[in-house]
Amino acid sequence: MIFELINPSDKCTFEAPNLKIAALVTCVLGNGQYCAKGIENDLDVPFRGGSGNLNNTYK
């Protein structure tokens, strides 16, 4: 799956095998301040756990 890191300056995309890894990459690259949006799908990694809390996804 390909995701775009949503940040105010440079465009950044990355590939992750699943949403959990995408969340980890987003946290590391964005230092906990950015979110990511799925390019090939409608999966998003929320900002700091936002309204789309990932815990609900992995119960």
C-alpha positions as CSV (number, residue, x, y, z in Angstrom):
1,M,0.0,0.0,0.0
2,I,1.3,3.5,-0.8
3,F,0.6,6.4,1.5
4,E,1.3,10.1,1.3
5,L,2.6,11.8,4.5
6,I,0.6,15.0,4.9
7,N,2.9,17.8,5.9
8,P,3.2,21.5,5.2
9,S,6.3,21.5,3.1
10,D,7.8,18.6,1.0
11,K,5.7,15.9,-0.6
12,C,6.6,12.5,0.8
13,T,5.2,9.0,-0.1
14,F,6.1,5.7,1.3
15,E,5.1,2.0,0.9
16,A,3.9,-0.1,3.8
17,P,2.6,-3.7,3.8
18,N,-0.2,-2.9,6.2
19,L,-1.9,-0.1,8.2
20,K,0.0,-0.9,11.4
21,I,3.4,-0.4,9.7
22,A,2.1,2.7,8.0
23,A,1.2,4.1,11.4
24,L,4.7,3.4,12.7
25,V,6.3,5.0,9.6
26,T,4.0,8.0,9.9
27,C,4.9,8.5,13.6
28,V,8.6,8.2,12.9
29,L,8.7,10.4,9.8
30,G,6.3,12.9,11.1
31,N,7.6,13.0,14.6
32,G,4.0,12.5,15.8
33,Q,2.8,15.7,14.2
34,Y,1.6,14.5,10.7
35,C,-1.0,12.1,9.3
36,A,-0.9,9.9,6.2
37,K,-3.5,9.3,3.5
38,G,-3.7,6.2,1.4
39,I,-3.1,6.8,-2.3
40,E,-4.2,3.4,-3.6
41,N,-7.0,2.9,-1.0
42,D,-9.2,4.8,1.4
43,L,-7.1,3.9,4.5
44,D,-5.8,6.9,6.5
45,V,-3.4,7.1,9.4
46,P,-4.9,9.7,11.8
47,F,-3.1,12.6,13.4
48,R,-2.1,11.6,17.0
49,G,-4.8,8.9,17.1
50,G,-7.5,11.4,16.1
51,S,-11.1,10.4,15.3
52,G,-9.9,7.4,13.3
53,N,-8.2,5.7,16.3
54,L,-6.2,2.8,15.1
55,N,-7.0,0.8,18.2
56,N,-10.5,0.2,16.9
57,T,-9.0,-1.3,13.7
58,Y,-6.9,-3.9,15.5
59,K,-9.2,-5.2,18.2
